[in-house]
Amino acid sequence: MATQVDLLNVLRDLHRRGQRRVRASTVAEQLWPGARTHNANGQVFPLGAGVAGRMLKACRAVREVTPREYVILSDRLGG
């Protein structure tokens, strides 16, 4: 299972690559690559998007700007 330290490392990497806004599915793909599932409509989702969303809500290095979309606060990433 991923920790907040793992989440911060992913956020630092995304920020370093120029991404300023993230969604839980993007973070989930970075934390658990290749873990996917299909719903009844055939849509494909990263398996841990719900978990990543809860981790993002608890993280002080991001701020939710619209529902399920977060902006990375570079001054709070540390390291």
C-alpha positions in Angstrom: 0.0 0.0 0.0 1.2 3.5 -0.8 1.9 6.0 1.9 1.8 9.8 2.0 5.6 9.8 1.3 4.9 7.8 -1.9 2.2 10.3 -2.8 4.6 13.3 -2.2 7.2 11.6 -4.4 4.7 11.2 -7.2 3.5 14.8 -6.9 7.1 16.0 -7.0 7.7 14.0 -10.1 4.6 15.2 -11.8 5.4 18.8 -10.9 9.0 18.4 -12.1 7.5 17.2 -15.5 5.4 20.4 -15.7 2.0 19.1 -14.6 0.4 21.5 -12.2 -3.1 20.0 -11.9 -3.8 16.4 -11.3 -6.8 14.0 -10.9 -6.9 11.0 -8.6 -6.7 8.6 -11.6 -3.4 10.2 -12.8 -1.9 9.7 -9.3 -3.3 6.2 -9.0 -1.6 5.2 -12.3 1.7 6.5 -11.0 1.3 4.8 -7.6 0.0 1.4 -8.9 1.0 1.2 -12.6 -1.1 -1.2 -14.7 -3.8 -1.8 -12.0 -7.0 -1.3 -13.9 -10.6 -2.5 -13.8 -13.7 -2.3 -16.0 -17.1 -1.3 -14.9 -20.4 -2.6 -16.3 -20.4 -0.1 -19.1 -16.9 -1.2 -20.3 -15.2 1.9 -19.1 -11.6 1.4 -17.8 -10.5 3.0 -14.5 -7.3 2.9 -12.5 -8.1 0.5 -9.7 -6.9 2.7 -6.9 -8.4 6.0 -8.1 -10.7 6.1 -5.0 -7.9 5.5 -2.6 -5.7 8.0 -4.4 -8.5 10.6 -4.2 -8.8 10.1 -0.4 -5.0 10.4 -0.1 -5.1 13.7 -2.1 -7.9 15.1 0.1 -5.7 14.5 3.1 -2.5 15.9 1.5 -1.4 19.4 2.3 0.7 19.7 -0.8 -2.4 19.9 -3.0 -5.6 22.0 -3.1 -8.9 20.9 -4.6 -9.9 23.5 -7.2 -12.8 21.7 -8.8 -14.5 18.5 -7.8 -11.8 15.7 -8.2 -9.2 18.1 -9.6 -6.2 19.2 -7.6 -3.6 21.8 -8.0 -0.1 21.0 -6.8 1.3 23.5 -4.3 5.0 23.6 -5.1 5.9 25.4 -1.9 4.5 22.5 0.2 6.2 19.7 -1.7 9.5 20.0 0.3 12.6 18.1 -0.7 
